[in-house]
Amino acid sequence: MLRTSSLAHDPLARQAPNPSSYRFASGDDAEDEAGRRTRFSKGAAGREDLPYRVELWNDAKTGVEQILAVTANSSIGYAAFYAATREHPERYITLRHKNSVVSRWNGPDH
């Protein structure tokens, strides 16, 4: 006798959860009245203790246009710097440790 089974009719079969139903949050996120996590902005003050920064400068090289990465780890900082040089090869990019420039990418001069 050939027996066929369907997972749709099996009460013990479980469906995989929908990945979009998960939300990742840090331990610092607050909860609202219903117990749901809510985001809040720490601003720059929450990142000042992380010493490594990858900075994307404006075309005139007069100021930082965007901070691309902030980390406590030098290896991760350098990896982010390297990735930024590949993503923006024509731009001026710096890797800083606190107030010192550790590495810089000047881009092509043409």
C-alpha positions in Angstrom: 0.0 0.0 0.0 1.4 3.4 -1.0 0.9 6.1 1.6 1.1 9.8 0.8 1.2 12.5 3.3 0.8 16.2 3.1 2.4 18.6 5.5 -0.6 20.9 5.1 -2.9 18.4 6.8 -0.4 17.3 9.5 -1.1 19.2 12.7 2.5 18.6 13.9 4.1 20.1 10.9 5.4 23.6 11.4 5.9 26.3 8.9 9.1 28.2 8.8 8.7 31.7 10.3 8.6 34.6 7.9 12.0 36.3 8.0 10.4 39.7 7.6 8.6 39.2 10.9 11.9 39.5 12.9 13.3 42.8 14.0 16.8 43.1 15.4 17.4 45.6 18.1 20.2 46.5 20.5 19.9 46.0 24.2 19.7 49.7 24.6 16.4 50.1 22.7 13.4 51.2 24.9 10.0 49.5 25.0 6.7 51.2 24.6 3.5 50.5 26.6 2.7 47.3 24.6 6.2 45.9 25.2 7.3 46.5 21.6 10.8 47.7 21.1 11.2 51.3 19.9 14.2 53.0 18.4 15.7 56.2 19.8 18.6 58.2 18.5 21.6 58.6 20.6 23.1 61.1 18.2 26.8 61.6 17.9 27.3 61.3 21.7 26.8 57.5 21.6 29.5 57.1 19.0 32.2 59.3 20.6 33.6 56.3 22.6 34.3 54.4 19.4 37.8 55.4 18.3 37.9 54.3 14.6 36.0 56.3 11.9 36.0 56.0 8.1 35.2 59.5 6.6 34.1 60.4 3.1 35.2 63.9 2.2 33.6 66.4 -0.1 35.0 66.9 -3.6 37.0 70.0 -2.6 38.5 68.1 0.3 37.5 70.9 2.7 35.3 68.8 5.0 33.8 65.5 5.9 30.7 64.8 3.8 29.7 61.5 5.5 31.0 59.2 8.2 30.8 55.7 6.6 31.8 53.6 9.6 32.5 53.9 13.3 34.0 51.0 15.2 36.0 50.1 18.3 38.1 47.5 16.4 41.0 48.5 14.2 40.6 45.5 11.9 37.0 46.3 11.3 37.9 49.9 10.8 40.5 49.1 8.2 38.1 46.6 6.4 35.5 49.4 6.2 38.1 51.8 4.9 39.2 49.3 2.3 35.6 48.7 1.2 35.0 52.5 1.0 38.0 52.9 -1.3 36.5 50.3 -3.6 33.0 51.8 -3.4 34.2 55.4 -4.0 37.6 55.1 -5.8 37.4 58.8 -7.0 36.8 60.3 -3.6 39.1 61.3 -0.7 38.6 58.9 2.2 40.3 58.8 5.6 40.5 56.2 8.4 41.0 57.9 11.8 41.9 56.7 15.2 40.6 59.3 17.6 42.1 62.5 16.1 44.9 60.9 14.1 44.7 59.9 10.4 45.8 56.3 10.2 45.3 55.9 6.5 44.0 58.0 3.6 42.9 57.4 0.0 43.3 60.4 -2.3 41.7 58.9 -5.4 43.0 59.6 -8.9 44.3 63.0 -9.7 43.0 63.3 -13.3 
